[in-house]
Amino acid sequence: MTVQQQTSDGGEALEVWIDQDLCTGDGICAQYAPEVFELDIDGLAYVKGPDDELLQAEGAATPVPPGLLADVVDSAKECPGECIHVRRVLDKVEVHGPDAG
């Protein structure tokens, strides 16, 4: 595993993205993990990049910050739109969210 594919605690590197076509704008994700999610002026949720900037491109993903995995996973579980996807960086396999196997 390269450094980019492994987290500092030795776990797998994960990233999260939101399917805005399914987003209901409830903002539950921003309540659970405001460091990762934010509602924009259009009423939809987006992920934030490491520089705190909203990533508005379709399918834009951001790394799951160390220590926030539980909050991000809870966001995916509680999302009424089932639009939050958490996947491994290495192979893009979803590990949490509506398409997780």
One Martini backbone bead per residue (centre of mass of N, CA, C, O) as a GRO file, in nm:
protein
  101
    1MET     BB    1   0.096   0.036   0.022
    2THR     BB    2   0.051   0.350  -0.001
    3VAL     BB    3   0.020   0.640   0.158
    4GLN     BB    4  -0.257   0.719   0.009
    5GLN     BB    5  -0.389   0.417   0.097
    6GLN     BB    6  -0.313   0.511   0.395
    7THR     BB    7  -0.351   0.572   0.707
    8SER     BB    8  -0.210   0.678   1.003
    9ASP     BB    9  -0.353   0.411   1.153
   10GLY     BB   10  -0.348   0.177   0.905
   11GLY     BB   11  -0.583   0.222   0.744
   12GLU     BB   12  -0.800   0.276   0.510
   13ALA     BB   13  -0.855   0.481   0.261
   14LEU     BB   14  -1.113   0.731   0.251
   15GLU     BB   15  -1.406   0.842   0.072
   16VAL     BB   16  -1.645   1.110  -0.003
   17TRP     BB   17  -1.979   1.134  -0.152
   18ILE     BB   18  -2.240   1.314  -0.335
   19ASP     BB   19  -2.569   1.272  -0.462
   20GLN     BB   20  -2.752   1.538  -0.567
   21ASP     BB   21  -3.001   1.389  -0.701
   22LEU     BB   22  -3.078   1.269  -0.390
   23CYS     BB   23  -3.086   1.517  -0.236
   24THR     BB   24  -3.297   1.671   0.032
   25GLY     BB   25  -3.169   1.899   0.236
   26ASP     BB   26  -3.165   1.831   0.557
   27GLY     BB   27  -2.857   1.833   0.700
   28ILE     BB   28  -2.751   1.589   0.866
   29CYS     BB   29  -2.456   1.579   0.778
   30ALA     BB   30  -2.379   1.866   0.895
   31GLN     BB   31  -2.437   1.779   1.189
   32TYR     BB   32  -2.233   1.540   1.212
   33ALA     BB   33  -2.013   1.674   0.971
   34PRO     BB   34  -1.905   1.992   0.924
   35GLU     BB   35  -1.610   1.927   0.809
   36VAL     BB   36  -1.747   1.777   0.537
   37PHE     BB   37  -2.034   1.920   0.537
   38GLU     BB   38  -2.253   2.130   0.318
   39LEU     BB   39  -2.476   2.372   0.256
   40ASP     BB   40  -2.602   2.532  -0.008
   41ILE     BB   41  -2.786   2.768  -0.175
   42ASP     BB   42  -2.947   2.517  -0.322
   43GLY     BB   43  -2.994   2.301  -0.063
   44LEU     BB   44  -2.743   2.126  -0.094
   45ALA     BB   45  -2.512   1.883  -0.044
   46TYR     BB   46  -2.155   1.894   0.031
   47VAL     BB   47  -1.834   1.853   0.003
   48LYS     BB   48  -1.520   1.910   0.159
   49GLY     BB   49  -1.223   2.012   0.138
   50PRO     BB   50  -0.922   2.054   0.299
   51ASP     BB   51  -0.981   2.383   0.247
   52ASP     BB   52  -1.313   2.416   0.291
   53GLU     BB   53  -1.416   2.370   0.006
   54LEU     BB   54  -1.657   2.334  -0.208
   55LEU     BB   55  -1.755   2.040  -0.395
   56GLN     BB   56  -1.944   2.077  -0.709
   57ALA     BB   57  -1.870   1.850  -0.863
   58GLU     BB   58  -1.953   1.577  -1.007
   59GLY     BB   59  -1.842   1.333  -0.782
   60ALA     BB   60  -1.704   1.468  -0.562
   61ALA     BB   61  -1.427   1.398  -0.352
   62THR     BB   62  -1.324   1.326  -0.008
   63PRO     BB   63  -1.146   1.281   0.248
   64VAL     BB   64  -1.150   1.107   0.538
   65PRO     BB   65  -1.097   1.220   0.829
   66PRO     BB   66  -0.941   1.177   1.096
   67GLY     BB   67  -1.191   1.086   1.338
   68LEU     BB   68  -1.468   1.095   1.124
   69LEU     BB   69  -1.592   0.824   1.038
   70ALA     BB   70  -1.840   0.790   1.223
   71ASP     BB   71  -1.986   1.051   1.125
   72VAL     BB   72  -1.999   0.973   0.825
   73VAL     BB   73  -2.152   0.707   0.860
   74ASP     BB   74  -2.397   0.827   1.005
   75SER     BB   75  -2.479   1.004   0.771
   76ALA     BB   76  -2.536   0.774   0.572
   77LYS     BB   77  -2.751   0.625   0.749
   78GLU     BB   78  -2.946   0.898   0.799
   79CYS     BB   79  -3.000   0.957   0.511
   80PRO     BB   80  -3.293   1.008   0.331
   81GLY     BB   81  -3.150   1.002   0.029
   82GLU     BB   82  -2.917   0.806  -0.007
   83CYS     BB   83  -2.627   0.997  -0.102
   84ILE     BB   84  -2.397   0.868   0.072
   85HIS     BB   85  -2.050   0.788  -0.011
   86VAL     BB   86  -1.823   0.530   0.097
   87ARG     BB   87  -1.483   0.480  -0.014
   88ARG     BB   88  -1.222   0.340  -0.142
   89VAL     BB   89  -0.941   0.459  -0.289
   90LEU     BB   90  -0.806   0.219  -0.432
   91ASP     BB   91  -1.105   0.076  -0.568
   92LYS     BB   92  -1.396   0.222  -0.521
   93VAL     BB   93  -1.531   0.073  -0.288
   94GLU     BB   94  -1.814   0.049  -0.118
   95VAL     BB   95  -1.862   0.062   0.256
   96HIS     BB   96  -2.071   0.307   0.268
   97GLY     BB   97  -2.402   0.295   0.186
   98PRO     BB   98  -2.630   0.214  -0.064
   99ASP     BB   99  -2.382   0.032  -0.226
  100ALA     BB  100  -2.314  -0.153  -0.009
  101GLY     BB  101  -2.221  -0.502   0.036
   0.00000   0.00000   0.00000
